[in-house]
Amino acid sequence: MERRWRYTITHMPRLKAPERREQLMEVASKLFAKMGYEATTTASIAEAAGVTEPILYRHFKSKQEMFVAIVKAVSAQTIEHWQELIRDIHDPSQQIRRISAEIPDHMSHLADAYHVLHGALATSRDKKVLAVIRDHYNEIEKFFSKIVRDGQKTGVFRKDVPPRTAAWQLIMTGIGYGMVALNLMPLDRPLIHESIESILRGWRS
């Protein structure tokens, strides 16, 4: 299966610059997920993508730059997806329930990227790699903190709950879910639902 995929990539028509960049990021995500960020080389990425290293370097100066681009793309996709999910939902509790209900499908869709992110978080000592991961979680913190503050303004959530603390309750729950579901075994949706409900009960006015 993997060899057939590489053959298809090698014989595809010449791509325009944005398409080639996206293709290289997709290939790099698969290799980072399979081999780990540290063990993957630009040579292996170029080979899997069916291009030479000089062509790869036209789009990315380094493996590090490619990783940063992948994490930024995942971060943007995640926030955009969540914003769309809650666009017509005004109750902050229901917003969090809606997002949590979609987490399994969201992480499954971006499984390679989340394998990359979680793997680098656990093993990398590269300062720029860790910085972009930190930025990713800071954006998620801002997103959930706003929901909590909105809930406090409308009386849905207790005012003595620090929004940042509440946001990190959700983030840590999400990281835990991703590590287990993507690497060990799927978790039942009722278990996810009850985990979120227990958090919401602690915030409720």
C-alpha positions in Angstrom: 0.0 0.0 0.0 2.8 2.5 0.9 4.8 1.7 -2.2 1.8 2.2 -4.4 1.2 5.6 -2.8 4.8 6.7 -3.4 4.5 5.6 -7.1 1.4 7.8 -7.5 3.1 10.8 -6.0 6.3 10.4 -8.1 4.3 10.3 -11.4 1.9 13.1 -10.7 1.9 16.2 -13.0 4.1 19.2 -12.1 2.4 21.1 -9.3 2.1 24.9 -8.8 4.0 26.3 -5.9 1.1 26.4 -3.4 0.1 22.9 -4.3 3.6 21.6 -4.1 4.0 23.2 -0.7 0.8 21.6 0.5 1.9 18.2 -0.9 5.3 18.4 0.9 3.6 19.2 4.2 1.2 16.3 3.8 4.1 13.9 3.0 6.2 15.3 5.9 3.3 14.8 8.3 3.0 11.2 7.4 6.7 10.6 7.8 7.0 12.6 11.0 4.0 10.6 12.4 5.5 7.3 11.4 9.2 7.9 12.2 9.2 10.9 14.6 10.4 14.4 13.9 14.0 13.9 14.9 14.5 10.7 12.8 12.9 12.1 9.6 15.3 13.7 7.2 14.6 16.2 4.4 16.1 13.5 2.0 13.4 11.0 3.0 10.7 13.6 2.7 11.9 14.6 -0.8 12.1 10.9 -1.9 8.6 10.1 -0.6 7.2 13.2 -2.4 8.9 12.3 -5.6 11.1 15.4 -5.8 14.7 16.3 -5.2 16.0 18.0 -2.1 16.8 21.2 -4.0 13.1 21.4 -5.0 12.1 20.8 -1.4 14.4 23.6 -0.3 12.7 26.0 -2.7 9.6 25.7 -0.6 11.0 25.2 2.9 14.5 26.2 4.1 14.7 23.3 6.6 12.9 20.4 8.2 12.2 22.7 11.2 10.5 25.3 8.9 8.3 22.5 7.5 7.3 21.4 11.0 6.4 24.9 12.0 4.2 25.3 8.9 2.5 22.0 9.7 1.7 23.0 13.3 0.5 26.5 12.2 -1.8 24.9 9.6 -3.3 22.5 12.1 -3.8 25.3 14.7 -5.6 27.5 12.1 -7.7 24.6 10.9 -8.7 23.7 14.4 -9.8 27.2 15.5 -11.6 27.7 12.2 -13.4 24.4 12.6 -14.5 25.1 16.1 -15.7 28.6 15.3 -17.8 27.2 12.5 -19.2 24.5 14.9 -20.5 27.1 17.4 -21.4 29.9 15.0 -25.2 29.5 15.7 -24.9 28.3 19.3 -25.1 31.0 22.0 -25.1 29.0 25.2 -21.4 28.7 26.3 -22.1 25.2 27.8 -23.6 24.0 24.6 -20.6 25.4 22.6 -18.2 23.3 24.7 -20.5 20.2 24.4 -20.6 20.7 20.6 -16.8 21.0 20.2 -16.2 18.0 22.5 -18.6 15.9 20.6 -16.7 16.6 17.4 -13.2 16.0 18.9 -13.0 12.2 17.9 -13.8 13.0 14.2 -11.6 16.1 14.2 -8.5 14.3 15.6 -9.1 11.3 13.3 -9.2 13.6 10.3 -6.0 15.2 11.3 -4.4 12.1 12.9 -1.0 12.4 11.2 -0.7 16.0 12.2 -1.6 15.3 15.8 0.8 12.3 16.0 3.5 14.8 14.8 2.5 17.4 17.4 2.2 15.0 20.3 5.4 13.2 19.4 7.4 16.4 19.2 5.9 17.7 22.4 7.1 14.5 24.2 10.5 14.2 22.7 11.8 17.3 20.9 14.2 19.8 22.5 14.3 22.1 19.5 13.4 25.6 20.7 11.6 26.7 17.6 9.6 23.4 17.5 8.6 23.8 21.1 7.8 27.5 20.5 5.3 26.8 17.7 3.6 24.1 19.8 3.4 26.5 22.7 1.8 29.1 20.3 -0.7 26.4 19.2 -1.9 25.7 22.8 -1.9 29.5 23.6 -4.4 30.0 20.7 -6.6 27.2 22.1 -6.3 28.7 25.6 -7.5 32.1 24.2 -10.4 30.4 22.4 -11.7 28.5 25.4 -11.0 31.3 27.9 -13.3 33.6 25.8 -16.1 31.0 26.0 -15.7 30.8 29.8 -15.7 34.6 30.2 -18.8 34.8 28.0 -20.4 32.2 30.2 -19.5 34.2 33.3 -21.0 37.4 31.8 -24.3 35.7 31.2 -24.4 33.9 34.5 -23.9 30.4 33.1 -20.6 29.9 34.8 -19.3 30.8 38.3 -17.4 34.1 38.4 -14.7 32.6 40.7 -13.5 30.1 38.0 -10.4 31.6 36.4 -10.9 31.4 32.6 -7.3 30.3 32.0 -7.6 27.5 34.5 -10.9 26.4 33.0 -9.4 26.5 29.5 -6.5 24.3 30.5 -8.9 21.8 32.1 -10.3 21.3 28.6 -6.9 21.4 26.9 -5.4 18.7 29.2 -8.5 16.6 28.7 -8.1 16.9 25.0 -4.4 16.0 25.0 -5.1 13.0 27.2 -7.9 11.9 24.8 -5.6 12.3 21.8 -2.7 10.4 23.3 -4.9 7.4 24.2 -7.3 7.4 21.2 -4.6 7.9 18.5 -1.9 5.6 20.0 -3.6 3.0 22.2 -7.4 2.5 21.8 -10.5 4.4 20.9 -12.6 5.8 23.8 -16.3 5.6 24.0 -18.2 8.7 23.2 -20.3 8.5 26.3 -17.1 8.5 28.4 -16.0 11.7 26.6 -19.5 13.3 27.2 -19.4 12.5 30.9 -15.9 13.8 31.3 -17.0 17.1 29.8 -20.1 17.2 31.9 -18.1 16.7 35.0 -16.0 19.7 34.1 -19.1 21.8 33.3 -20.7 20.9 36.6 -17.7 22.3 38.4 -18.1 25.7 36.6 -21.9 26.0 36.8 -23.4 28.9 38.8 
